[in-house]
Amino acid sequence: MSPARRPMLPPDRITPGGPADYLEVMARAIFQAGMSWEVVAGRWPGITEAFAGFDPARVREIDAEGIDELMEDERVIRNRRKLEAIAANAGRILELDAEHGGFDRYLDAASDFDGLTAALKRDFRFLGDFGSYYFQYVIGRPVPPYDQWRESLTAGKRKPAGG
């Protein structure tokens, strides 16, 4: 392995305390899509501040003007589609939290990893296979071993959930 290439360590896992924790993990998965994790990590404190600590009630209120302001904010990764997705997903988390009597109950309603992946991809914007895997891993849900899961996707041995 070349000195410039470090092995990627798995992300820390958390025990979510409420909707804000779920939104923060989901937002990180969205920002990491197609980006260096190190770039996202370096900007994370500013992103967290710009998104009001990921309070979903505040984030869902971000309208087109608010997105325009975020597009000028140097603390965040200025990708309009990602910013819009995070605002929309905040509202969706709150809807599902109310509908199921807790967002964790929404997650529990899926029968397994593939079922939850399909539900997440259906119910949330800008969350694909990898983002769903990351989300489920970080919030402590059971996931298949990463190497096996990745191999199954790239080898075409399974159809990606929801796709």
BELHULIN-V9568 format. One record per helix or strand of 3 or more residues. SS is the DSSP state (~ for helix, > for strand). FROM is the first residue (numbers start at 0). LEN is the number of residues. Records with the same first field share a line. If there is no record, write none. Layout:
SS->FROM-LEN + FROM-LEN
//
This chain:
~->18-14 + 36-14 + 51-3 + 55-4 + 63-9 + 79-21 + 102-6 + 112-11 + 128-10 + 145-9
//
